[in-house]
């Protein structure tokens, strides 16, 4: 394993050709990953206090709605049979996720999020919002050319979703203040890797400005 740090790491990645700027799409979708109570509230076994992430994501949702963006919320939820059985491989590795059962409080979207009637909900069984779901088809049908990702957790479902978004052909942004994790180390490492290889990790103010500019270009109805 390399012992490089700081500027040496930057030079290594620059030499390898990583970190190019991602094009900004004209019709992005906002994908809000797993901001359910089981992840955003510390009282749940799988959760932590993600108040700041929820607040930043709420600002993105409101800005996206004003600009006419397609907004997709995701949630992990298992049937009782899946949660109690051995059919889901991920649950053998992460058995704490068995508490995320359909209809339970842990799988409800955080009530602080401004969910609208026109927003979409994708229920998933794995980390990526694309794996085994209709998300790619939904975005293609809506004419989306790129994805803005926020949510939880940075090192898990956010990272998996952003990687699969790129593999599905969507230029991808990850909003720094609007993603969070249980620990700082995995959070920072995931953002570093995403920025280097898959997405642009951007500050909230930049994402809000981009969305606002898209709203200003909307044709009047």
Secondary structure, DSSP 8 states (H G I E B T S, - for coil): -----HHHHHHHHHHHT--------SSEEEEEE--BHHHH-TTSTT----HHHHHHHHHHHHHHHHHT-EEEEEEE-B-HHHHHSS--HHHHH-GGGGG-BTTSGGGSB-TTS---TT-EEEEESSSSSSTTSSHHHHHHHTT--EEEEEEE-IIIIIHHHHHHHHHTT-EEEEEEEEEE-SSHHHHHHHHHHHHHHT-EEE-HHHHHHHHHHHHHT----
